[in-house]
């Protein structure tokens, strides 16, 4: 009875002790049932999430959003070969912009990018595309010399040059590495100087932007790349058919 009286005192806010012992016992039983059902459904929910995570890999994980779609392009790589969107179809890749005579942020960016290269240089499903922002200076031959100096001349890091308007349009519209509103200016007067990297999935969709000067963001990109490598190529047919 002592426990019933204790419960009675705790019920003072909802009617006090004028209730009978039978009513109090009924209340206690109902409270125990409520707790039981709450625990039961909580366990059931946890079990459901666990089972789905085993049956459906990636279930419950937060996916990287789609930021934009890469438009078709055609440039030249450091070997003088034509390089277009078909070269990266079905690949995960990182896009950046730099220029070979840059004395400031570009060497730092590409030193950080080299860490990415070293991690995935043997993966045939991964690429790095480094675009010139100064194609008047960065000829094919000069890009080859730069690639040689970086000691990264292999099958998955390409240094691209081409028409300035096409390079800049890709930077702004496809990769979101510069403000698209800047396209309204005269191309001769434009100069992009950005430290950002764009991570692109197998279907040609930009999934995340990183600051190439920040170690923690480059490290995060290195961790994110396998997530996209594990994804299948989807929605590839949605890529536009026109070329810059």
Number of C-alpha atoms within 10 A of each C-alpha: 7 7 8 14 13 10 17 21 13 12 14 11 9 8 10 12 16 9 11 10 14 10 11 17 14 11 13 14 11 12 11 11 12 12 10 12 11 12 12 11 11 12 11 12 12 10 12 11 13 14 12 13 14 10 10 10 9 14 14 11 8 7 11 12 10 13 16 16 21 21 19 17 18 18 19 20 24 24 15 15 11 13 20 15 15 11 10 21 16 18 20 27 24 26 20 25 26 22 21 19 12 11 9 8 14 21 17 15 23 20 14 17 21 18 14 20 21 10 11 18 19 12 12 11 16 25 23 24 19 22 26 25 27 22 20 11 14 23 20 20 13 16 27 20 15 19 18 13 10 13 10 16 17 11 13 19 21 23 26 28 29 22 16 18 17 15 22 27 19 21 24 17 18 22 28 21 23 20 11 15 9 15 15 8 9 9 12 8 6 15 12 18 15 18 20 19 26 26 22 29 29 23 22 28 25 25 19 20 19 19 16 25 20 14 12 12 15 20 15 11 22 17 12 15 19 13 15 21 18 11 13 11 16 13 11 14 8 11 15 11 9 8 11 14
